[in-house]
Amino acid sequence: MQNLVQNIRCVCLQGKSRKDAEKYIARNDKYRRAYYKYHTGLEWENPYNYDLCLNSGKLGFEKCVDAILAQMEVMGIK
């Protein structure tokens, strides 16, 4: 829910009303969900489909980079 509120704020800052922002986000999420399902056969919202999930809004860019690099090392990816 917090991410939705942050997304609405970001879109509103681009000059859209709250109602238009909600429609814009819902339309984009629907597109992303369909795209992911088509290409993977999996559900976009299911966190078990991902190796790593990060909240960049809370962690910030540098900590996300550190977490990604650490996970890559654990997985043996160079």
DSSP file (Angstrom, degrees, kcal/mol; ACC not computed):
  #  RESIDUE AA STRUCTURE BP1 BP2  ACC     N-H-->O    O-->H-N    N-H-->O    O-->H-N    TCO  KAPPA ALPHA  PHI   PSI    X-CA   Y-CA   Z-CA
    1    1 A M     >        0   0    0      0, 0.0     4,-2.1     0, 0.0     5,-0.2   0.000 360.0 360.0 360.0 -40.4    0.0    0.0    0.0
    2    2 A Q  H  >  +     0   0    0      1,-0.2     4,-2.4     2,-0.2     5,-0.2   0.898 360.0  52.7 -60.7 -40.9    2.8    2.4    0.8
    3    3 A N  H  > S+     0   0    0      1,-0.2     4,-2.7     2,-0.2    -1,-0.2   0.887 107.1  52.9 -62.1 -38.0    4.4    1.9   -2.6
    4    4 A L  H  > S+     0   0    0      2,-0.2     4,-2.7     1,-0.2    -1,-0.2   0.925 109.1  48.8 -63.1 -43.9    1.0    2.8   -4.2
    5    5 A V  H  X S+     0   0    0     -4,-2.1     4,-2.2     1,-0.2    -2,-0.2   0.920 112.9  47.9 -61.7 -43.8    0.8    6.0   -2.2
    6    6 A Q  H  X S+     0   0    0     -4,-2.4     4,-2.3     2,-0.2    -2,-0.2   0.904 111.9  50.0 -63.4 -41.5    4.4    6.9   -3.2
    7    7 A N  H  X S+     0   0    0     -4,-2.7     4,-2.5     2,-0.2     5,-0.2   0.907 109.5  50.8 -63.9 -41.7    3.6    6.1   -6.8
    8    8 A I  H  X S+     0   0    0     -4,-2.7     4,-2.6     1,-0.2    -1,-0.2   0.919 110.3  50.1 -62.2 -42.9    0.5    8.3   -6.8
    9    9 A R  H  X S+     0   0    0     -4,-2.2     4,-1.9     2,-0.2    -2,-0.2   0.918 110.6  49.6 -60.9 -43.6    2.5   11.2   -5.3
   10   10 A C  H  X S+     0   0    0     -4,-2.3     4,-0.6     1,-0.2    -2,-0.2   0.919 113.1  45.4 -62.6 -44.0    5.1   10.8   -8.0
   11   11 A V  H ><>S+     0   0    0     -4,-2.5     5,-1.2     1,-0.2     3,-1.0   0.882 110.3  54.6 -68.8 -36.9    2.6   10.8  -10.8
   12   12 A C  H ><5S+     0   0    0     -4,-2.6     3,-1.9     1,-0.3    -1,-0.2   0.865 101.4  59.0 -63.1 -34.9    0.7   13.8   -9.2
   13   13 A L  H 3<5S+     0   0    0     -4,-1.9    -1,-0.3     1,-0.3    -2,-0.2   0.709  95.1  65.0 -66.6 -18.3    4.0   15.7   -9.2
   14   14 A Q  T <<5S-     0   0    0     -3,-1.0    -1,-0.3    -4,-0.6    -2,-0.2   0.306 130.3 -93.2 -86.1   9.2    4.0   15.2  -13.0
   15   15 A G  T < 5S+     0   0    0     -3,-1.9     2,-0.3     1,-0.3    -3,-0.2   0.546  85.1 128.4  96.5   8.0    0.9   17.4  -13.2
   16   16 A K      < -     0   0    0     -5,-1.2    -1,-0.3     1,-0.1    -2,-0.1  -0.685  59.7-113.8 -95.7 151.2   -1.8   14.7  -13.0
   17   17 A S     >  -     0   0    0     -2,-0.3     4,-2.7     1,-0.1     5,-0.2  -0.316  33.6-105.4 -71.6 165.0   -4.7   14.8  -10.6
   18   18 A R  H  > S+     0   0    0      1,-0.2     4,-2.5     2,-0.2     5,-0.2   0.915 122.7  50.2 -59.0 -43.2   -4.9   12.0   -7.9
   19   19 A K  H  > S+     0   0    0      1,-0.2     4,-2.0     2,-0.2    -1,-0.2   0.920 112.7  45.6 -62.8 -44.8   -7.7   10.3   -9.9
   20   20 A D  H  > S+     0   0    0      2,-0.2     4,-2.6     1,-0.2    -1,-0.2   0.872 111.5  53.6 -65.5 -36.4   -5.8   10.4  -13.1
   21   21 A A  H  X S+     0   0    0     -4,-2.7     4,-2.6     2,-0.2    -2,-0.2   0.915 108.1  49.5 -64.0 -43.1   -2.7    9.2  -11.3
   22   22 A E  H  X S+     0   0    0     -4,-2.5     4,-2.5     2,-0.2    -2,-0.2   0.911 112.8  47.1 -63.2 -42.0   -4.5    6.2   -9.9
   23   23 A K  H  X S+     0   0    0     -4,-2.0     4,-2.6     2,-0.2    -2,-0.2   0.919 112.0  50.6 -63.7 -43.7   -5.9    5.3  -13.4
   24   24 A Y  H  X S+     0   0    0     -4,-2.6     4,-2.3     2,-0.2    -2,-0.2   0.920 113.2  44.9 -60.4 -46.7   -2.4    5.7  -14.9
   25   25 A I  H  X S+     0   0    0     -4,-2.6     4,-2.7     2,-0.2     5,-0.2   0.914 113.2  50.1 -66.3 -43.3   -0.8    3.4  -12.3
   26   26 A A  H  X S+     0   0    0     -4,-2.5     4,-2.2    -5,-0.2    -2,-0.2   0.907 111.6  48.9 -62.0 -41.7   -3.6    0.8  -12.5
   27   27 A R  H  X S+     0   0    0     -4,-2.6     4,-2.1     2,-0.2    -2,-0.2   0.921 113.5  46.3 -64.3 -44.5   -3.3    0.8  -16.4
   28   28 A N  H  X S+     0   0    0     -4,-2.3     4,-2.7     2,-0.2    -2,-0.2   0.897 112.1  50.4 -66.4 -39.7    0.5    0.4  -16.2
   29   29 A D  H  X S+     0   0    0     -4,-2.7     4,-2.8     2,-0.2    -1,-0.2   0.894 109.3  51.8 -64.5 -39.1    0.3   -2.3  -13.5
   30   30 A K  H  X S+     0   0    0     -4,-2.2     4,-2.3    -5,-0.2    -2,-0.2   0.918 111.4  47.3 -62.1 -43.4   -2.2   -4.2  -15.7
   31   31 A Y  H  X S+     0   0    0     -4,-2.1     4,-2.7     2,-0.2    -2,-0.2   0.934 113.5  47.5 -62.7 -46.9    0.1   -4.0  -18.7
   32   32 A R  H  X S+     0   0    0     -4,-2.7     4,-2.7     1,-0.2     5,-0.2   0.910 111.4  51.3 -61.6 -42.5    3.1   -5.2  -16.5
   33   33 A R  H  X S+     0   0    0     -4,-2.8     4,-2.4     1,-0.2    -1,-0.2   0.926 113.3  44.2 -60.8 -46.1    1.1   -8.0  -15.1
   34   34 A A  H  X S+     0   0    0     -4,-2.3     4,-2.6     2,-0.2    -2,-0.2   0.904 113.5  50.6 -66.5 -41.9    0.0   -9.2  -18.5
   35   35 A Y  H  X S+     0   0    0     -4,-2.7     4,-2.2     2,-0.2     5,-0.2   0.933 113.0  45.8 -61.0 -47.7    3.5   -8.8  -20.0
   36   36 A Y  H  X>S+     0   0    0     -4,-2.7     4,-2.1     1,-0.2     6,-0.5   0.917 114.0  48.6 -62.5 -45.0    5.1  -10.8  -17.1
   37   37 A K  H  X5S+     0   0    0     -4,-2.4     4,-2.2    -5,-0.2    -2,-0.2   0.906 111.4  50.2 -62.7 -42.9    2.4  -13.5  -17.3
   38   38 A Y  H  <5S+     0   0    0     -4,-2.6    -1,-0.2     1,-0.2    -2,-0.2   0.911 118.1  37.6 -62.0 -44.0    2.8  -13.9  -21.1
   39   39 A H  H  <5S+     0   0    0     -4,-2.2    -1,-0.2    -5,-0.2    -2,-0.2   0.717 133.7  20.9 -85.4 -21.6    6.6  -14.2  -21.0
   40   40 A T  H  <5S-     0   0    0     -4,-2.1    -3,-0.2     2,-0.2    -2,-0.2   0.651  85.9-131.6-118.4 -22.9    6.9  -16.3  -17.9
   41   41 A G  S  <<S+     0   0    0     -4,-2.2     2,-0.2    -5,-0.5    -4,-0.2   0.564  74.0 110.8  76.5   8.1    3.6  -18.0  -17.3
   42   42 A L  S    S-     0   0    0     -6,-0.5     2,-0.5     7,-0.0    -1,-0.3  -0.636  77.6 -95.7-112.8 168.8    3.9  -16.8  -13.7
   43   43 A E    >   -     0   0    0     -2,-0.2     3,-1.0     1,-0.1     6,-0.2  -0.745  23.8-145.6 -88.7 128.5    2.0  -14.2  -11.5
   44   44 A W  T 3  S+     0   0    0     -2,-0.5    -1,-0.1     1,-0.2     5,-0.1   0.840  96.1  52.7 -59.8 -38.8    3.7  -10.8  -11.3
   45   45 A E  T 3  S+     0   0    0      3,-0.0    -1,-0.2    -3,-0.0     3,-0.0   0.608  81.4 104.3 -78.1 -12.3    2.7  -10.2   -7.7
   46   46 A N    X   -     0   0    0     -3,-1.0     3,-1.9     1,-0.2     4,-0.1  -0.594  57.1-159.3 -77.9 112.1    4.1  -13.5   -6.3
   47   47 A P  G >  S+     0   0    0      0, 0.0     3,-1.5     0, 0.0    -1,-0.2   0.711  85.9  72.6 -64.9 -18.6    7.3  -12.7   -4.4
   48   48 A Y  G 3  S+     0   0    0      1,-0.3    -2,-0.1     3,-0.0    -3,-0.0   0.630  85.4  67.6 -70.5 -11.5    8.4  -16.3   -4.7
   49   49 A N  G <  S+     0   0    0     -3,-1.9     2,-0.4    -6,-0.2    -1,-0.3   0.449  94.1  71.3 -84.4   0.1    9.0  -15.7   -8.5
   50   50 A Y    <   -     0   0    0     -3,-1.5     3,-0.2     1,-0.1     0, 0.0  -0.894  66.9-149.2-120.8 146.2   11.9  -13.4   -7.6
   51   51 A D  S    S+     0   0    0     -2,-0.4     2,-0.3     1,-0.3    -1,-0.1   0.776  89.6  12.6 -79.2 -27.8   15.4  -14.1   -6.3
   52   52 A L        -     0   0    0      2,-0.0     2,-0.5    -5,-0.0    -1,-0.3  -0.967  61.3-167.8-154.0 130.3   15.6  -10.8   -4.5
   53   53 A C        +     0   0    0     -2,-0.3     2,-0.4    -3,-0.2    -3,-0.0  -0.988  14.6 179.9-122.6 127.4   13.1   -8.1   -3.7
   54   54 A L        -     0   0    0     -2,-0.5     2,-1.0     4,-0.0     3,-0.1  -0.959  28.6-139.5-128.3 144.0   14.2   -4.7   -2.5
   55   55 A N    >>  -     0   0    0     -2,-0.4     4,-2.8     1,-0.2     3,-1.0  -0.828  19.8-176.2 -99.2  94.0   12.4   -1.5   -1.5
   56   56 A S  H 3> S+     0   0    0     -2,-1.0     4,-1.8     1,-0.3    -1,-0.2   0.765  79.1  64.6 -65.2 -24.3   14.6    1.1   -3.0
   57   57 A G  H 34 S+     0   0    0      2,-0.2    -1,-0.3     1,-0.2     4,-0.1   0.847 114.4  30.8 -65.5 -33.7   12.4    3.8   -1.5
   58   58 A K  H <4 S+     0   0    0     -3,-1.0    -2,-0.2     2,-0.1    -1,-0.2   0.865 127.5  39.1 -89.4 -42.8   13.5    2.7    2.0
   59   59 A L  H  < S-     0   0    0     -4,-2.8     4,-0.5     1,-0.1    -3,-0.2   0.848  97.6-139.7 -79.6 -35.2   17.0    1.4    1.3
   60   60 A G     X  -     0   0    0     -4,-1.8     4,-1.7    -5,-0.3     5,-0.2  -0.096  32.7 -71.8  86.7 164.5   18.2    4.0   -1.1
   61   61 A F  H  > S+     0   0    0      1,-0.2     4,-2.4     2,-0.2     5,-0.2   0.918 126.8  50.2 -62.1 -49.4   20.3    3.4   -4.2
   62   62 A E  H  > S+     0   0    0      1,-0.2     4,-2.3     2,-0.2    -1,-0.2   0.899 111.4  47.4 -61.7 -43.5   23.6    2.5   -2.6
   63   63 A K  H  > S+     0   0    0     -4,-0.5     4,-2.4     2,-0.2    -1,-0.2   0.848 111.0  52.8 -68.7 -32.7   22.2   -0.1   -0.2
   64   64 A C  H  X S+     0   0    0     -4,-1.7     4,-2.6     2,-0.2    -2,-0.2   0.926 109.1  49.2 -65.2 -44.0   20.3   -1.7   -3.0
   65   65 A V  H  X S+     0   0    0     -4,-2.4     4,-2.6     1,-0.2     5,-0.2   0.931 111.7  49.3 -59.7 -45.5   23.5   -2.0   -5.1
   66   66 A D  H  X S+     0   0    0     -4,-2.3     4,-2.3     1,-0.2    -1,-0.2   0.911 112.0  48.2 -60.6 -43.2   25.3   -3.5   -2.1
   67   67 A A  H  X S+     0   0    0     -4,-2.4     4,-2.3     2,-0.2    -1,-0.2   0.895 112.0  49.3 -65.5 -40.3   22.4   -6.0   -1.5
   68   68 A I  H  X S+     0   0    0     -4,-2.6     4,-2.4     2,-0.2    -2,-0.2   0.930 112.1  47.7 -65.3 -45.3   22.4   -7.0   -5.2
   69   69 A L  H  X S+     0   0    0     -4,-2.6     4,-1.9     1,-0.2    -2,-0.2   0.898 112.1  50.0 -63.3 -40.4   26.1   -7.5   -5.3
   70   70 A A  H  X S+     0   0    0     -4,-2.3     4,-2.1    -5,-0.2    -1,-0.2   0.909 111.6  48.2 -64.6 -42.0   26.0   -9.6   -2.2
   71   71 A Q  H  X S+     0   0    0     -4,-2.3     4,-2.2     1,-0.2    -2,-0.2   0.887 108.8  53.8 -65.3 -38.9   23.2  -11.7   -3.6
   72   72 A M  H  <>S+     0   0    0     -4,-2.4     5,-3.2     1,-0.2     4,-0.5   0.893 108.5  50.0 -62.5 -38.2   25.1  -12.2   -6.8
   73   73 A E  H ><5S+     0   0    0     -4,-1.9     3,-0.9     3,-0.2    -2,-0.2   0.919 109.8  49.9 -65.4 -43.7   28.1  -13.4   -4.8
   74   74 A V  H 3<5S+     0   0    0     -4,-2.1    -1,-0.2     1,-0.2    -2,-0.2   0.875 113.3  47.0 -61.3 -37.6   26.0  -15.9   -2.9
   75   75 A M  T 3<5S-     0   0    0     -4,-2.2    -1,-0.2    -5,-0.1    -2,-0.2   0.489 115.7-115.4 -84.3  -3.4   24.5  -17.2   -6.2
   76   76 A G  T < 5 +     0   0    0     -3,-0.9     2,-0.5    -4,-0.5    -3,-0.2   0.769  66.3 144.6  75.3  25.9   27.9  -17.5   -7.8
   77   77 A I      <       0   0    0     -5,-3.2    -1,-0.3    -6,-0.2    -2,-0.1  -0.843 360.0 360.0 -99.4 131.4   27.2  -14.8  -10.4
   78   78 A K              0   0    0     -2,-0.5    -1,-0.1    -3,-0.1    -5,-0.1   0.439 360.0 360.0-100.3 360.0   30.1  -12.5  -11.4
